[in-house]
């Protein structure tokens, strides 16, 4: 996994923790929707994930 992708996941994890602690459900829902849309895009072949060889 590239460092860029790892950093993205770290940022997402941190944002999720903060939202959970501060009880910001709408923000968490928005993050989950974006993550699901990106995942479905990758699975549908619309977006190619970056790889490091």
TIMIKE-290776 format. One record per residue: residue number from 1; chain; x negated, y negated, z of N, C-alpha, C, CB in turn. Coordinates in steps of 0.1 Angstrom, whole numbers. Glycine has a CB too. Layout:
// TIMIKE-290776
+-----+---+-------+-------+-------+-------+-------+-------+-------+-------+-------+-------+-------+-------+
:   k : c :  n.px :  n.py :  n.pz : ca.px : ca.py : ca.pz :  c.px :  c.py :  c.pz : cb.px : cb.py : cb.pz :
+-----+---+-------+-------+-------+-------+-------+-------+-------+-------+-------+-------+-------+-------+
: NUM : A :     X :     Y :     Z :     X :     Y :     Z :     X :     Y :     Z :     X :     Y :     Z :
...
+-----+---+-------+-------+-------+-------+-------+-------+-------+-------+-------+-------+-------+-------+
This chain:
// TIMIKE-290776
+-----+---+-------+-------+-------+-------+-------+-------+-------+-------+-------+-------+-------+-------+
:   k : c :  n.px :  n.py :  n.pz : ca.px : ca.py : ca.pz :  c.px :  c.py :  c.pz : cb.px : cb.py : cb.pz :
+-----+---+-------+-------+-------+-------+-------+-------+-------+-------+-------+-------+-------+-------+
:   1 : A :    -8 :    12 :     0 :     0 :     0 :     0 :    -9 :   -12 :     0 :    10 :     0 :    12 :
:   2 : A :    -5 :   -22 :    -8 :   -13 :   -34 :    -8 :   -12 :   -42 :     4 :   -10 :   -43 :   -21 :
:   3 : A :   -22 :   -51 :     7 :   -22 :   -59 :    18 :   -10 :   -69 :    18 :   -36 :   -67 :    20 :
:   4 : A :    -7 :   -73 :     6 :     4 :   -83 :     5 :    17 :   -76 :     9 :     5 :   -87 :   -10 :
:   5 : A :    19 :   -64 :     5 :    32 :   -57 :     9 :    32 :   -54 :    24 :    33 :   -43 :     1 :
:   6 : A :    20 :   -50 :    30 :    19 :   -48 :    44 :    22 :   -60 :    52 :     5 :   -42 :    48 :
:   7 : A :    17 :   -72 :    47 :    19 :   -84 :    54 :    34 :   -88 :    53 :    11 :   -96 :    47 :
:   8 : A :    41 :   -85 :    41 :    55 :   -88 :    40 :    63 :   -80 :    50 :    60 :   -84 :    26 :
:   9 : A :    60 :   -67 :    52 :    67 :   -59 :    62 :    64 :   -64 :    76 :    63 :   -44 :    60 :
:  10 : A :    52 :   -68 :    79 :    49 :   -73 :    92 :    57 :   -86 :    95 :    34 :   -76 :    93 :
:  11 : A :    58 :   -95 :    85 :    66 :  -107 :    87 :    81 :  -103 :    89 :    64 :  -116 :    75 :
:  12 : A :    86 :   -94 :    81 :   100 :   -90 :    82 :   102 :   -84 :    96 :   104 :   -79 :    72 :
:  13 : A :    93 :   -75 :   101 :    95 :   -70 :   114 :    95 :   -80 :   125 :    83 :   -60 :   117 :
:  14 : A :    86 :   -90 :   124 :    86 :  -101 :   134 :    98 :  -109 :   133 :    73 :  -110 :   131 :
:  15 : A :   103 :  -112 :   121 :   115 :  -120 :   120 :   127 :  -113 :   126 :   118 :  -124 :   105 :
:  16 : A :   128 :  -100 :   124 :   138 :   -92 :   129 :   138 :   -91 :   144 :   138 :   -77 :   124 :
:  17 : A :   126 :   -90 :   150 :   125 :   -90 :   165 :   130 :  -103 :   171 :   111 :   -87 :   169 :
:  18 : A :   126 :  -114 :   164 :   130 :  -128 :   169 :   145 :  -129 :   168 :   123 :  -139 :   161 :
:  19 : A :   151 :  -126 :   157 :   165 :  -127 :   155 :   173 :  -118 :   165 :   169 :  -123 :   141 :
:  20 : A :   167 :  -107 :   168 :   174 :   -97 :   177 :   174 :  -103 :   191 :   167 :   -84 :   177 :
:  21 : A :   162 :  -109 :   195 :   161 :  -114 :   209 :   170 :  -126 :   210 :   146 :  -118 :   212 :
:  22 : A :   171 :  -135 :   200 :   179 :  -147 :   200 :   193 :  -145 :   196 :   172 :  -157 :   192 :
:  23 : A :   197 :  -132 :   194 :   210 :  -128 :   190 :   216 :  -136 :   179 :   219 :  -130 :   202 :
:  24 : A :   208 :  -137 :   168 :   213 :  -144 :   156 :   217 :  -133 :   146 :   201 :  -153 :   150 :
:  25 : A :   229 :  -128 :   147 :   234 :  -118 :   139 :   235 :  -121 :   124 :   247 :  -113 :   144 :
:  26 : A :   239 :  -133 :   121 :   241 :  -137 :   107 :   228 :  -137 :   100 :   247 :  -151 :   106 :
:  27 : A :   217 :  -142 :   107 :   204 :  -142 :   101 :   199 :  -128 :    98 :   194 :  -150 :   110 :
:  28 : A :   201 :  -119 :   107 :   197 :  -105 :   106 :   205 :   -99 :    94 :   200 :   -97 :   119 :
:  29 : A :   218 :  -102 :    93 :   226 :   -96 :    82 :   220 :  -101 :    69 :   240 :  -100 :    83 :
:  30 : A :   216 :  -114 :    68 :   211 :  -119 :    55 :   198 :  -112 :    52 :   208 :  -134 :    57 :
:  31 : A :   189 :  -110 :    62 :   176 :  -103 :    59 :   179 :   -89 :    54 :   168 :  -103 :    72 :
:  32 : A :   188 :   -82 :    60 :   191 :   -68 :    56 :   197 :   -68 :    42 :   201 :   -62 :    66 :
:  33 : A :   205 :   -77 :    39 :   211 :   -78 :    25 :   200 :   -80 :    15 :   221 :   -89 :    24 :
:  34 : A :   191 :   -89 :    18 :   179 :   -91 :     8 :   171 :   -79 :     7 :   171 :  -103 :    14 :
:  35 : A :   168 :   -72 :    18 :   160 :   -60 :    18 :   167 :   -49 :    10 :   157 :   -55 :    32 :
:  36 : A :   180 :   -48 :    12 :   187 :   -38 :     4 :   188 :   -41 :   -11 :   201 :   -36 :     9 :
:  37 : A :   189 :   -54 :   -14 :   189 :   -58 :   -28 :   176 :   -55 :   -35 :   193 :   -72 :   -30 :
:  38 : A :   165 :   -58 :   -28 :   152 :   -55 :   -33 :   149 :   -40 :   -35 :   141 :   -61 :   -24 :
:  39 : A :   154 :   -32 :   -25 :   152 :   -18 :   -26 :   160 :   -12 :   -38 :   157 :   -11 :   -13 :
:  40 : A :   172 :   -16 :   -39 :   181 :   -12 :   -51 :   175 :   -16 :   -64 :   195 :   -17 :   -49 :
:  41 : A :   169 :   -28 :   -65 :   163 :   -33 :   -77 :   151 :   -24 :   -81 :   158 :   -47 :   -75 :
:  42 : A :   143 :   -20 :   -71 :   131 :   -11 :   -73 :   136 :     2 :   -78 :   123 :   -10 :   -61 :
:  43 : A :   146 :     8 :   -71 :   151 :    21 :   -74 :   158 :    21 :   -88 :   161 :    26 :   -64 :
:  44 : A :   164 :    10 :   -92 :   170 :     9 :  -105 :   160 :     7 :  -116 :   181 :    -2 :  -105 :
:  45 : A :   148 :     4 :  -112 :   137 :     2 :  -122 :   137 :   -12 :  -128 :   139 :    12 :  -134 :
:  46 : A :   144 :   -21 :  -122 :   144 :   -35 :  -126 :   131 :   -42 :  -122 :   156 :   -42 :  -121 :
:  47 : A :   125 :   -38 :  -111 :   113 :   -44 :  -106 :   103 :   -33 :  -104 :   116 :   -52 :   -92 :
:  48 : A :    91 :   -35 :  -108 :    80 :   -26 :  -105 :    73 :   -30 :   -93 :    71 :   -25 :  -118 :
:  49 : A :    72 :   -21 :   -83 :    64 :   -24 :   -71 :    50 :   -25 :   -75 :    66 :   -13 :   -60 :
:  50 : A :    42 :   -34 :   -68 :    28 :   -36 :   -70 :    21 :   -24 :   -64 :    23 :   -49 :   -65 :
:  51 : A :    11 :   -19 :   -71 :     2 :    -8 :   -65 :   -12 :   -13 :   -67 :     5 :     5 :   -73 :
:  52 : A :   -20 :    -7 :   -58 :   -35 :   -10 :   -58 :   -41 :     3 :   -60 :   -40 :   -17 :   -44 :
:  53 : A :   -50 :     4 :   -70 :   -57 :    16 :   -73 :   -71 :    16 :   -69 :   -56 :    19 :   -88 :
+-----+---+-------+-------+-------+-------+-------+-------+-------+-------+-------+-------+-------+-------+
